[in-house]
Amino acid sequence: MKLEMGSFKVKQIIFTDRTCLNNGVLEIHREELIASLLEDKTFSEAGIEIVSPGENARIVHVVDAVEPRFKDGDAAPYAGVASPVGQLGHGTTYRMEGVAVLTSCEFPLIRHGGLNIVRDSVLDMMGPAGPITPFSSTINVVCTLKLQPGMDEDQYEQSVRIAGIRAARYLGKVLRGQVPDSINTYTLEGAKDGLPKVAYIYQVHSVGLNLSSFFYNMRFDNLLPIVVHPNEILDGAVVDGNWSHPNVKTPTWFHTNNPLIKELYQRHGKSLNFVGVVLFRGRFEEMEGKKRCANLVAASAQLLNANGVVASWEGDGNAFIETMLSLKACEEKGIKTALMTFEHGGAEGVDDPLFYSESEVDAIVSLGSWDPPITLPPVDRVVGGDYLRISPEQGGINLPAKDEIKLVDRLEYFTAANELGFSKLSCDQF
C-alpha cells in the first residue's frame, strides 16, 4: 500500500466572494460555508471566524480540529463520515499545511457527573499557554455552532462531529487539480535485512457517547485489537469524538498528522523496519477484559514479527492500565517496549507520575503534566462564546472568557497533556 501526500502551504486566509487557493492565500466564501453547515437542522446558528498565529485571541468551546483535505479516487477524506466507506491509505491525498478547522460548540449541560460528561475547553493563540498547544501555530478556521434546544444527546454528538469534517472537505475541494508544494510518499516497502522490526501500539479512548473514537465511522467501543496499515491512520480512518477530556484527547488533526507514525517512516529502512500499527480501544471495565486486550495486543505485535514496539495511549486510569498490561505482555514475549505518556505529578511535579506501573515497562518518555495550575491572561478577542464553563459536576461555573482565567490544573486546556508529543514544551529538570 502506497500513499502520496501532497502538501499546500497556506500563508494567509481571508474572506471573499469565492472559495479558492491562490499563491498560498486561501479565500473563503463565508456565507456559502455557513449555509452548508446549516443544512444540518441540529444547528440554530453557525458562524465562521479566522484566528491566526500571534493574534491576542482566545478560542472557547473547542471540540475538535480537522485538517482540510482532498482525495483523488473513490474514497472521500475521512471516509465513512457522512460519506461512503472507502479504503484509505493509498492513492493521492492533498492537505493544507498549517491550517486547522476548529469546531466550537457549547453543549447543554445534560449530565452533571460521570465519565461521559461534556467538558468545555479553551486555547490561547499567544501568552504563557500558547506553546502548550500546536493550534497556536496554525491558521484556524473556527466553525462556531449553536444547537437547537430539546434534541437527543446522541444527535448533538453526531452533528457536531460531522460538521468539522464537512467544513474540512469543503475547503479541501479547492486543491483539486492543483500542484502541491511538496509530496511525501508513505509505504512499508524498502525494509532492509538486519534492522530491528518495530511496530506502533496505538491505543485510543472510546467509552460511549461524548467519549468515543471512530474507525471508518464505526465507534471503537467494543473493538478488539486489530492490525492496520499506518497509511490508513494518516489518511483519516480514525476520527475523534471525545468531548469529555479536552486536555488529553487526540483530535482528528492529530490522528492524521501522528508524529510517531511519521518518525517511524523517517527511520524506515535506515535504523529500523516499520512493520505496522496495532490499533486498540482503551478502558475495558473488568480485569478480564483488560487481560484479554493485553494478550491480543502482544499477539498482534508477535504476528508482525516485531522486535520492539513504541506505544501511545489516550484517556484516564483504566485505559492506562490496559496500555501497561499490553506492554508487559509484549515484554514477556521478548518484544522490547517504549511508552509515551503524560504525568500526574501534582501541582509541583513531585507526586507519583503514573496511574499504574509494571516493572517490565521501564522505558517511558514524559510528554508533560496534567496537574500544574495555569493562569491565562486577558485577551483582546474571544471566538466561540462569552465565557468558559468549568466544574460541570457542580452545575457549571461560568468564567468571563475575555478576562484573566485561573485554572487549577490543565483539564480544560485543549490538548495540554496530549500523549503524542504535539507541544513545544520540553523537560527542564529530571
HELIX and SHEET records of a PDB file:
HELIX    1   1 ARG A   30  LEU A   37  1                                   8    
HELIX    2   2 GLY A  130  ILE A  132  5                                   3    
HELIX    3   3 PRO A  134  SER A  136  5                                   3    
HELIX    4   4 GLU A  153  GLY A  172  1                                  20    
HELIX    5   5 LYS A  173  LEU A  175  5                                   3    
HELIX    6   6 PRO A  230  LEU A  234  1                                   5    
HELIX    7   7 THR A  252  THR A  256  1                                   5    
HELIX    8   8 PRO A  259  ARG A  267  1                                   9    
HELIX    9   9 MET A  287  LEU A  303  1                                  17    
HELIX   10  10 GLY A  317  GLU A  332  1                                  16    
HELIX   11  11 PRO A  392  GLN A  394  5                                   3    
SHEET    1   A 4 ARG A  69  LYS A  71  0                                        
SHEET    2   A 4 GLY A  91  GLU A  97 -1                                        
SHEET    3   A 4 LYS A   2  LYS A   9  1                                        
SHEET    4   A 4 SER A 182  THR A 187 -1                                        
SHEET    1   B 3 GLN A  12  THR A  16  0                                        
SHEET    2   B 3 VAL A  25  HIS A  29  1                                        
SHEET    3   B 3 CYS A  20  ASN A  22 -1                                        
SHEET    1   C 4 PHE A  43  VAL A  51  0                                        
SHEET    2   C 4 ILE A 139  LEU A 147 -1                                        
SHEET    3   C 4 VAL A  99  CYS A 105  1                                        
SHEET    4   C 4 VAL A  62  VAL A  66 -1                                        
SHEET    1   D 3 VAL A 122  ASP A 124  0                                        
SHEET    2   D 3 ALA A  57  VAL A  60 -1                                        
SHEET    3   D 3 ARG A 381  VAL A 383  1                                        
SHEET    1   E 6 ILE A 226  VAL A 228  0                                        
SHEET    2   E 6 ASN A 273  GLY A 282 -1                                        
SHEET    3   E 6 LYS A 197  HIS A 205  1                                        
SHEET    4   E 6 GLY A 308  SER A 312  1                                        
SHEET    5   E 6 LYS A 336  GLU A 343  1                                        
SHEET    6   E 6 ILE A 364  SER A 369  1                                        
SHEET    1   F 3 MET A 218  ARG A 219  0                                        
SHEET    2   F 3 LEU A 211  PHE A 215 -1                                        
SHEET    3   F 3 VAL A 238  ASN A 242 -1                                        
SHEET    1   G 2 ILE A 374  LEU A 376  0                                        
SHEET    2   G 2 ILE A 405  LEU A 407 -1                                        
SHEET    1   H 2 TYR A 387  ILE A 390  0                                        
SHEET    2   H 2 ILE A 397  PRO A 400 -1                                        
END                                                                             
